[in-house]
Amino acid sequence: MSNTKVLIFCWLALVVATAVTVYFGASTMTLASQVAAVLIVAIIKSGLIIDGFMELRHTQQRWRVIMYGWPLAMSLIIAVTILIPHFMAS
């Protein structure tokens, strides 16, 4: 696939993922489900940015591990920070 097609696909996927995030954020799911859904979509979006726009799919594996590790670590920290007080109050 040409570079332009990859960028257009990534852009469209990011638009759809943003709409999905808004849907999950406004839904009537439980807080834990909302947090999990939004963070999963955020990780998917970060993967699109890392591989698509930053073009790190062509680089060494260690750089990809570092770049993917950051959104995963931040998502875990956010989930713990939001959900621990929620579960302690229950």
N, CA, C and O atoms as a GROMACS GRO file, in nm:
protein
  360
    1MET      N    1   0.084  -0.117   0.000
    1MET     CA    2   0.000   0.000   0.000
    1MET      C    3   0.089   0.124   0.000
    1MET      O    4   0.191   0.127   0.070
    2SER      N    5   0.053   0.225  -0.077
    2SER     CA    6   0.135   0.346  -0.083
    2SER      C    7   0.125   0.424   0.047
    2SER      O    8   0.031   0.406   0.125
    3ASN      N    9   0.222   0.510   0.069
    3ASN     CA   10   0.227   0.587   0.192
    3ASN      C   11   0.104   0.676   0.208
    3ASN      O   12   0.053   0.692   0.319
    4THR      N   13   0.056   0.732   0.098
    4THR     CA   14  -0.062   0.817   0.104
    4THR      C   15  -0.184   0.737   0.147
    4THR      O   16  -0.264   0.785   0.228
    5LYS      N   17  -0.199   0.618   0.094
    5LYS     CA   18  -0.312   0.533   0.132
    5LYS      C   19  -0.304   0.493   0.278
    5LYS      O   20  -0.407   0.487   0.346
    6VAL      N   21  -0.185   0.466   0.328
    6VAL     CA   22  -0.168   0.432   0.469
    6VAL      C   23  -0.210   0.549   0.556
    6VAL      O   24  -0.281   0.530   0.656
    7LEU      N   25  -0.168   0.669   0.520
    7LEU     CA   26  -0.203   0.787   0.599
    7LEU      C   27  -0.353   0.814   0.596
    7LEU      O   28  -0.411   0.850   0.699
    8ILE      N   29  -0.415   0.798   0.481
    8ILE     CA   30  -0.560   0.819   0.472
    8ILE      C   31  -0.634   0.715   0.554
    8ILE      O   32  -0.729   0.747   0.624
    9PHE      N   33  -0.590   0.589   0.545
    9PHE     CA   34  -0.652   0.484   0.626
    9PHE      C   35  -0.638   0.515   0.775
    9PHE      O   36  -0.735   0.503   0.851
   10CYS      N   37  -0.519   0.555   0.817
   10CYS     CA   38  -0.496   0.587   0.959
   10CYS      C   39  -0.584   0.704   1.002
   10CYS      O   40  -0.642   0.701   1.111
   11TRP      N   41  -0.593   0.804   0.919
   11TRP     CA   42  -0.675   0.920   0.952
   11TRP      C   43  -0.821   0.881   0.967
   11TRP      O   44  -0.886   0.921   1.063
   12LEU      N   45  -0.874   0.803   0.873
   12LEU     CA   46  -1.013   0.758   0.882
   12LEU      C   47  -1.036   0.671   1.004
   12LEU      O   48  -1.138   0.683   1.072
   13ALA      N   49  -0.941   0.583   1.033
   13ALA     CA   50  -0.954   0.497   1.151
   13ALA      C   51  -0.951   0.580   1.279
   13ALA      O   52  -1.023   0.549   1.374
   14LEU      N   53  -0.870   0.685   1.283
   14LEU     CA   54  -0.866   0.772   1.400
   14LEU      C   55  -0.997   0.849   1.416
   14LEU      O   56  -1.043   0.869   1.529
   15VAL      N   57  -1.057   0.890   1.307
   15VAL     CA   58  -1.187   0.958   1.314
   15VAL      C   59  -1.293   0.864   1.370
   15VAL      O   60  -1.369   0.902   1.459
   16VAL      N   61  -1.297   0.742   1.320
   16VAL     CA   62  -1.393   0.643   1.369
   16VAL      C   63  -1.366   0.611   1.516
   16VAL      O   64  -1.460   0.603   1.595
   17ALA      N   65  -1.240   0.593   1.552
   17ALA     CA   66  -1.206   0.562   1.691
   17ALA      C   67  -1.244   0.677   1.784
   17ALA      O   68  -1.285   0.653   1.898
   18THR      N   69  -1.231   0.800   1.738
   18THR     CA   70  -1.273   0.914   1.819
   18THR      C   71  -1.423   0.913   1.840
   18THR      O   72  -1.470   0.940   1.951
   19ALA      N   73  -1.499   0.882   1.737
   19ALA     CA   74  -1.644   0.872   1.750
   19ALA      C   75  -1.683   0.760   1.846
   19ALA      O   76  -1.776   0.775   1.926
   20VAL      N   77  -1.613   0.649   1.839
   20VAL     CA   78  -1.639   0.537   1.930
   20VAL      C   79  -1.608   0.578   2.074
   20VAL      O   80  -1.681   0.540   2.166
   21THR      N   81  -1.501   0.653   2.095
   21THR     CA   82  -1.466   0.700   2.228
   21THR      C   83  -1.575   0.790   2.284
   21THR      O   84  -1.613   0.776   2.401
   22VAL      N   85  -1.627   0.880   2.203
   22VAL     CA   86  -1.735   0.969   2.247
   22VAL      C   87  -1.859   0.886   2.282
   22VAL      O   88  -1.925   0.914   2.382
   23TYR      N   89  -1.890   0.787   2.201
   23TYR     CA   90  -2.004   0.700   2.228
   23TYR      C   91  -1.988   0.629   2.362
   23TYR      O   92  -2.081   0.628   2.443
   24PHE      N   93  -1.872   0.569   2.386
   24PHE     CA   94  -1.848   0.500   2.512
   24PHE      C   95  -1.853   0.596   2.630
   24PHE      O   96  -1.906   0.562   2.736
   25GLY      N   97  -1.798   0.715   2.613
   25GLY     CA   98  -1.796   0.812   2.721
   25GLY      C   99  -1.935   0.860   2.759
   25GLY      O  100  -1.960   0.893   2.875
   26ALA      N  101  -2.026   0.865   2.662
   26ALA     CA  102  -2.162   0.913   2.687
   26ALA      C  103  -2.260   0.800   2.716
   26ALA      O  104  -2.377   0.826   2.742
   27SER      N  105  -2.214   0.678   2.713
   27SER     CA  106  -2.305   0.564   2.732
   27SER      C  107  -2.342   0.548   2.879
   27SER      O  108  -2.287   0.615   2.967
   28THR      N  109  -2.435   0.459   2.904
   28THR     CA  110  -2.481   0.434   3.040
   28THR      C  111  -2.413   0.313   3.103
   28THR      O  112  -2.465   0.254   3.198
   29MET      N  113  -2.298   0.277   3.051
   29MET     CA  114  -2.223   0.164   3.108
   29MET      C  115  -2.172   0.202   3.246
   29MET      O  116  -2.172   0.320   3.284
   30THR      N  117  -2.130   0.103   3.321
   30THR     CA  118  -2.070   0.132   3.451
   30THR      C  119  -1.939   0.207   3.432
   30THR      O  120  -1.881   0.207   3.324
   31LEU      N  121  -1.894   0.271   3.540
   31LEU     CA  122  -1.770   0.348   3.531
   31LEU      C  123  -1.653   0.260   3.488
   31LEU      O  124  -1.572   0.299   3.404
   32ALA      N  125  -1.644   0.141   3.546
   32ALA     CA  126  -1.533   0.051   3.512
   32ALA      C  127  -1.537   0.013   3.365
   32ALA      O  128  -1.432   0.008   3.299
   33SER      N  129  -1.656  -0.013   3.312
   33SER     CA  130  -1.668  -0.048   3.170
   33SER      C  131  -1.634   0.070   3.081
   33SER      O  132  -1.568   0.053   2.978
   34GLN      N  133  -1.678   0.189   3.120
   34GLN     CA  134  -1.645   0.308   3.041
   34GLN      C  135  -1.495   0.332   3.037
   34GLN      O  136  -1.438   0.357   2.931
   35VAL      N  137  -1.432   0.325   3.154
   35VAL     CA  138  -1.287   0.348   3.160
   35VAL      C  139  -1.214   0.246   3.075
   35VAL      O  140  -1.125   0.281   2.998
   36ALA      N  141  -1.251   0.119   3.088
   36ALA     CA  142  -1.185   0.014   3.011
   36ALA      C  143  -1.204   0.036   2.861
   36ALA      O  144  -1.108   0.026   2.784
   37ALA      N  145  -1.326   0.066   2.819
   37ALA     CA  146  -1.354   0.084   2.677
   37ALA      C  147  -1.278   0.204   2.619
   37ALA      O  148  -1.219   0.194   2.512
   38VAL      N  149  -1.281   0.315   2.691
   38VAL     CA  150  -1.213   0.436   2.641
   38VAL      C  151  -1.062   0.414   2.636
   38VAL      O  152  -0.998   0.457   2.540
   39LEU      N  153  -1.006   0.348   2.736
   39LEU     CA  154  -0.862   0.324   2.736
   39LEU      C  155  -0.819   0.225   2.628
   39LEU      O  156  -0.712   0.241   2.568
   40ILE      N  157  -0.901   0.126   2.601
   40ILE     CA  158  -0.870   0.031   2.493
   40ILE      C  159  -0.869   0.104   2.358
   40ILE      O  160  -0.781   0.082   2.276
   41VAL      N  161  -0.969   0.189   2.337
   41VAL     CA  162  -0.972   0.266   2.212
   41VAL      C  163  -0.852   0.360   2.205
   41VAL      O  164  -0.794   0.379   2.098
   42ALA      N  165  -0.813   0.419   2.318
   42ALA     CA  166  -0.696   0.508   2.320
   42ALA      C  167  -0.568   0.432   2.283
   42ALA      O  168  -0.483   0.485   2.213
   43ILE      N  169  -0.556   0.310   2.331
   43ILE     CA  170  -0.438   0.228   2.297
   43ILE      C  171  -0.438   0.196   2.147
   43ILE      O  172  -0.334   0.199   2.082
   44ILE      N  173  -0.555   0.164   2.094
   44ILE     CA  174  -0.564   0.138   1.950
   44ILE      C  175  -0.527   0.263   1.870
   44ILE      O  176  -0.455   0.255   1.771
   45LYS      N  177  -0.576   0.379   1.915
   45LYS     CA  178  -0.542   0.504   1.847
   45LYS      C  179  -0.392   0.532   1.854
   45LYS      O  180  -0.332   0.577   1.756
   46SER      N  181  -0.332   0.505   1.969
   46SER     CA  182  -0.188   0.528   1.979
   46SER      C  183  -0.111   0.435   1.885
   46SER      O  184  -0.009   0.474   1.829
   47GLY      N  185  -0.160   0.313   1.868
   47GLY     CA  186  -0.097   0.222   1.772
   47GLY      C  187  -0.106   0.272   1.630
   47GLY      O  188  -0.011   0.260   1.552
   48LEU      N  189  -0.221   0.329   1.594
   48LEU     CA  190  -0.235   0.387   1.460
   48LEU      C  191  -0.138   0.503   1.440
   48LEU      O  192  -0.079   0.517   1.333
   49ILE      N  193  -0.123   0.585   1.542
   49ILE     CA  194  -0.031   0.699   1.530
   49ILE      C  195   0.113   0.651   1.524
   49ILE      O  196   0.192   0.700   1.443
   50ILE      N  197   0.148   0.556   1.610
   50ILE     CA  198   0.287   0.507   1.614
   50ILE      C  199   0.325   0.440   1.482
   50ILE      O  200   0.430   0.470   1.425
   51ASP      N  201   0.241   0.351   1.434
   51ASP     CA  202   0.275   0.277   1.312
   51ASP      C  203   0.243   0.355   1.185
   51ASP      O  204   0.317   0.346   1.086
   52GLY      N  205   0.135   0.432   1.186
   52GLY     CA  206   0.092   0.500   1.065
   52GLY      C  207   0.160   0.633   1.043
   52GLY      O  208   0.233   0.651   0.945
   53PHE      N  209   0.136   0.727   1.133
   53PHE     CA  210   0.188   0.862   1.113
   53PHE      C  211   0.336   0.874   1.145
   53PHE      O  212   0.410   0.942   1.074
   54MET      N  213   0.381   0.808   1.251
   54MET     CA  214   0.523   0.816   1.287
   54MET      C  215   0.606   0.717   1.206
   54MET      O  216   0.729   0.725   1.205
   55GLU      N  217   0.540   0.623   1.139
   55GLU     CA  218   0.603   0.522   1.054
   55GLU      C  219   0.709   0.440   1.127
   55GLU      O  220   0.813   0.407   1.070
   56LEU      N  221   0.681   0.407   1.252
   56LEU     CA  222   0.775   0.325   1.327
   56LEU      C  223   0.760   0.177   1.297
   56LEU      O  224   0.830   0.094   1.355
   57ARG      N  225   0.669   0.142   1.208
   57ARG     CA  226   0.658   0.001   1.169
   57ARG      C  227   0.781  -0.044   1.091
   57ARG      O  228   0.801  -0.164   1.071
   58HIS      N  229   0.863   0.051   1.046
   58HIS     CA  230   0.984   0.020   0.969
   58HIS      C  231   1.111   0.027   1.054
   58HIS      O  232   1.220   0.014   0.999
   59THR      N  233   1.100   0.047   1.182
   59THR     CA  234   1.218   0.068   1.265
   59THR      C  235   1.250  -0.056   1.349
   59THR      O  236   1.183  -0.159   1.337
   60GLN      N  237   1.351  -0.045   1.431
   60GLN     CA  238   1.393  -0.157   1.515
   60GLN      C  239   1.284  -0.191   1.617
   60GLN      O  240   1.205  -0.105   1.658
   61GLN      N  241   1.280  -0.316   1.656
   61GLN     CA  242   1.178  -0.366   1.746
   61GLN      C  243   1.181  -0.295   1.882
   61GLN      O  244   1.076  -0.271   1.941
   62ARG      N  245   1.299  -0.262   1.931
   62ARG     CA  246   1.307  -0.201   2.064
   62ARG      C  247   1.238  -0.065   2.068
   62ARG      O  248   1.179  -0.029   2.170
   63TRP      N  249   1.246   0.012   1.959
   63TRP     CA  250   1.179   0.141   1.956
   63TRP      C  251   1.027   0.124   1.956
   63TRP      O  252   0.955   0.203   2.017
   64ARG      N  253   0.981   0.023   1.888
   64ARG     CA  254   0.837  -0.004   1.888
   64ARG      C  255   0.790  -0.048   2.025
   64ARG      O  256   0.682  -0.009   2.070
   65VAL      N  257   0.870  -0.129   2.093
   65VAL     CA  258   0.835  -0.173   2.228
   65VAL      C  259   0.828  -0.053   2.322
   65VAL      O  260   0.735  -0.042   2.402
   66ILE      N  261   0.925   0.036   2.311
   66ILE     CA  262   0.925   0.157   2.395
   66ILE      C  263   0.802   0.242   2.364
   66ILE      O  264   0.733   0.288   2.456
   67MET      N  265   0.774   0.262   2.238
   67MET     CA  266   0.662   0.349   2.200
   67MET      C  267   0.527   0.288   2.236
   67MET      O  268   0.436   0.360   2.276
   68TYR      N  269   0.513   0.158   2.224
   68TYR     CA  270   0.388   0.093   2.264
   68TYR      C  271   0.378   0.078   2.415
   68TYR      O  272   0.268   0.074   2.470
   69GLY      N  273   0.491   0.069   2.481
   69GLY     CA  274   0.490   0.054   2.626
   69GLY      C  275   0.438   0.176   2.698
   69GLY      O  276   0.372   0.165   2.802
   70TRP      N  277   0.466   0.293   2.643
   70TRP     CA  278   0.423   0.418   2.707
   70TRP      C  279   0.270   0.428   2.715
   70TRP      O  280   0.219   0.450   2.825
   71PRO      N  281   0.194   0.413   2.607
   71PRO     CA  282   0.047   0.420   2.619
   71PRO      C  283  -0.010   0.310   2.708
   71PRO      O  284  -0.107   0.332   2.780
   72LEU      N  285   0.051   0.192   2.703
   72LEU     CA  286   0.003   0.084   2.790
   72LEU      C  287   0.026   0.118   2.937
   72LEU      O  288  -0.063   0.098   3.020
   73ALA      N  289   0.143   0.170   2.969
   73ALA     CA  290   0.173   0.208   3.107
   73ALA      C  291   0.082   0.321   3.154
   73ALA      O  292   0.030   0.315   3.265
   74MET      N  293   0.063   0.421   3.072
   74MET     CA  294  -0.023   0.534   3.110
   74MET      C  295  -0.168   0.490   3.126
   74MET      O  296  -0.237   0.537   3.216
   75SER      N  297  -0.214   0.400   3.040
   75SER     CA  298  -0.351   0.350   3.052
   75SER      C  299  -0.370   0.273   3.181
   75SER      O  300  -0.473   0.285   3.247
   76LEU      N  301  -0.270   0.195   3.217
   76LEU     CA  302  -0.278   0.121   3.343
   76LEU      C  303  -0.281   0.215   3.462
   76LEU      O  304  -0.360   0.196   3.554
   77ILE      N  305  -0.197   0.317   3.460
   77ILE     CA  306  -0.194   0.414   3.570
   77ILE      C  307  -0.327   0.489   3.579
   77ILE      O  308  -0.379   0.509   3.689
   78ILE      N  309  -0.381   0.531   3.466
   78ILE     CA  310  -0.510   0.601   3.465
   78ILE      C  311  -0.620   0.511   3.518
   78ILE      O  312  -0.702   0.554   3.600
   79ALA      N  313  -0.624   0.387   3.472
   79ALA     CA  314  -0.727   0.294   3.517
   79ALA      C  315  -0.720   0.272   3.668
   79ALA      O  316  -0.822   0.274   3.736
   80VAL      N  317  -0.600   0.251   3.718
   80VAL     CA  318  -0.585   0.229   3.863
   80VAL      C  319  -0.625   0.354   3.940
   80VAL      O  320  -0.694   0.344   4.041
   81THR      N  321  -0.584   0.471   3.893
   81THR     CA  322  -0.616   0.596   3.962
   81THR      C  323  -0.766   0.622   3.966
   81THR      O  324  -0.818   0.670   4.066
   82ILE      N  325  -0.835   0.590   3.859
   82ILE     CA  326  -0.979   0.615   3.853
   82ILE      C  327  -1.058   0.507   3.926
   82ILE      O  328  -1.155   0.537   3.994
   83LEU      N  329  -1.018   0.383   3.911
   83LEU     CA  330  -1.100   0.274   3.960
   83LEU      C  331  -1.078   0.239   4.107
   83LEU      O  332  -1.171   0.188   4.171
   84ILE      N  333  -0.961   0.263   4.163
   84ILE     CA  334  -0.939   0.229   4.304
   84ILE      C  335  -1.034   0.306   4.395
   84ILE      O  336  -1.098   0.243   4.480
   85PRO      N  337  -1.047   0.438   4.383
   85PRO     CA  338  -1.144   0.507   4.470
   85PRO      C  339  -1.287   0.459   4.446
   85PRO      O  340  -1.367   0.453   4.539
   86HIS      N  341  -1.319   0.426   4.321
   86HIS     CA  342  -1.454   0.378   4.289
   86HIS      C  343  -1.482   0.246   4.361
   86HIS      O  344  -1.591   0.228   4.416
   87PHE      N  345  -1.386   0.154   4.361
   87PHE     CA  346  -1.407   0.026   4.426
   87PHE      C  347  -1.400   0.036   4.577
   87PHE      O  348  -1.465  -0.041   4.648
   88MET      N  349  -1.322   0.130   4.629
   88MET     CA  350  -1.313   0.145   4.774
   88MET      C  351  -1.441   0.205   4.830
   88MET      O  352  -1.475   0.178   4.946
   89ALA      N  353  -1.512   0.285   4.752
   89ALA     CA  354  -1.637   0.345   4.797
   89ALA      C  355  -1.752   0.246   4.793
   89ALA      O  356  -1.853   0.265   4.860
   90SER      N  357  -1.738   0.141   4.716
   90SER     CA  358  -1.846   0.043   4.702
   90SER      C  359  -1.860  -0.046   4.823
   90SER      O  360  -1.947  -0.133   4.826
   0.00000   0.00000   0.00000
